[in-house]
Amino acid sequence: MKTIEPLHNMRNVIAPRHALRFAVKNTVFKTLWYLLLAAVSFFFLFPFIVMFTRAFMTDLEVRMIEFFPSNWFNFDNFKKAFDLSFVRYLKNTVIVVAVNIIAVPLSCSLCAYGFAKMKFPGRKFCFAFMLSTMMLPFVVTQIPMFVIYVKLGWVNSLLPLTVPAFFGGGALNIFLMRQFMRGIPKEMSESARIDGANHLLIYLRIVLPLCKPIIALIMVQTFMGVWNDFLGPLLYIREEAYMTLPLGVFNKYNGNTQFLGNTQMAAGLLMMIPCAILFFAFQKQLIEGIMIGGVKG
Amino acid sequence: MFAKKSAKKIFSTYSGYLFIAPVMLGILIFTLVPMVLSLYYSFFDYNVVSAPTNFGFHNYIKMFTVRGENFYKSLSVTGIYTVIFVPLTLVLSFFLALLLNRKMRGIKAFRLLCYLPCIIPAVVGGLLWRDLMNERIGIFNRILDMMGFEPYTFFNAAETSMPTFIFTTLFGLGGSMLLWLAALSNVPAELYEAARIDGANKFVRTFRITIPMCSATIFYMLVTGVIGSLQTFGGVYVVTGGGGGKDNSLLFYVMNVYQTAFGSGMEMGLASALSWVLFLVIALLTLVLFKTGGWVHYEDD
């Protein structure tokens, strides 16, 4: 039997006693919902809880499989993890990230400007073509790229991790930036054109300054992506001197019985600090970016 | 005078190419040329050091015969993973999104918490899981022991490796949860109101309104999920320490390609052939998904 459910606010008007029962039911429901949320949050927080507790434990506590460190101010593991090799990886990572966060917004904003603000034959085709390269699997290109880098003598250097950034920028970034630039009113660039400014000038003086929010987002995303990139370094770097943090940390701690979980987690936490700070500072924009990416795709 | 003007006009017609030139050049150098080269290598024996030799289809035959064992193993591992992982992620992240799609105090903080594990780099995740799932001094076995269960073998036994790996990927549900939330917020509230008045219960409303209205997002997650899981590599590499896991129980397709190309054999030709086969499989599956995508509802704008 289907009955028509009265609207919630109607209940208050018609039957106050029912309204009270409804309020109680609502509170119970809400409490249960929060309990469920808490349980789910615990699941997702679990990796972090483990990382933090492990990083402050002594070797003995790790071997005894304790849940919590006895001394929360035991920074020995962090000192041990922050050694000379960590500093070397950090230096390489900073170089690679610095080049990428400049080069990626530069190349993708230039390209987005061309697609958003200029007319030329084959524009639509070029744009579709560029987007479709996003779908191509990296597996097919990784072997020839390795061969090319060997021939160029770029293997075991930071060049394979930096130079391509000047010629790319990521199809999704270009797409988002083009959308953003299309939102800039035509009148602004048109009036500049009448004053005799060319496209390069308009791009530099008018469009780029207006694109600051999206450029900042792309820089943050690039920073996080490059900082944590493992595959690129894994393929092209074998010598420890050129390793970046993800590869270096993996290479050093993987299967190395000399270091227990406590030092490994300390190294992992140290490595995560910059990205964690950026994530919390830009969480709103980053999360919106992911959502928009899904809706547009 | 006339020539000068037309030269200027030609420049203004084609100057757009200058802006897109770096990226287009990049696509040519870093994508198209390597793809063609990869196809070329796949017909040769090639180890980088000496020039490609012995032209023929032998690599494409070899993968099914002499090297068939690893090839079939990697196909089944990748296939099983994809068939389990993609629907599991879709369903679980849907429930997660439903849980978080309520207007309640602090709901944004809960959303953030659920997304948080996605910022753990693969390498750190690898170290973490191997530490937690250590058979002797891992926390998981300690907890199991306290609850009176036998210790679990995790990555140390062939049968338990895949379930363990899938378990670790569940911590990344936050990403798809955000996509679901974005889709849910786009469903017009009037539809639910109308259905409520017509007497549709919650279950019916979910299946008749929510899911059809989110079909574009579901389709997007399906396609990217399938393409992504067929190419699973980094996440496995860090938990297996660069191999196929115990008895090759985690020998994913790309792992097999990697070992063939960068292992001691340096068989770039065979590895290129393998990667082209994967490329064709992905292309074909994507095509099939798009052809059968009639159930997808796109909002016309």
Interface residues (C-beta under 8 A of the other chain):
Chain A: K2 T3 I4 E5 K30 W33 Y34 L36 L37 V40 S41 F43 F44 L45 P47 F48 V50 M51 R54 V62 R63 I65 F67 S107 C108 L110 C111 Y113 G114 F115 M118 K119 F120 P121 R123 C126 F129 M130 T133 M135 L136 P137 F138 V139 V140 T141 Q142 I143 P144 M145 F146 V147 I148 V150 P164 F166 F167 G168 G169 I174 H199 Y203 M224 W227 N228 F230 L231 L234 L235 P246 L247 V249 F250 Y253 N254 G255 L260 G261 Q264 M265 A267 G268 M271 M272 C275 A276 F279 Q283 I287 I290 M291 I292 G294 V295 G297
Chain B: T13 Y14 S15 G16 Y17 L18 F19 I20 P22 V23 M24 L25 G26 I27 I29 F30 T31 V33 P34 M35 L37 S38 Y41 V48 L96 L99 L100 R102 M104 F110 R111 L112 L113 C114 Y115 L116 P117 I119 I120 P121 A122 V123 V124 G125 G126 L127 L128 D131 L132 N134 I137 G138 I139 R142 F171 G174 G175 L178 L179 L181 A182 A183 N186 R196 I197 G199 T217 Y220 M221 T224 I227 L230 Q231 F233 G234 Y237 V238 G241 G242 V254 V257 A261 F262 M268 A271 S272 S275 W276 L278 F279 I282 T286
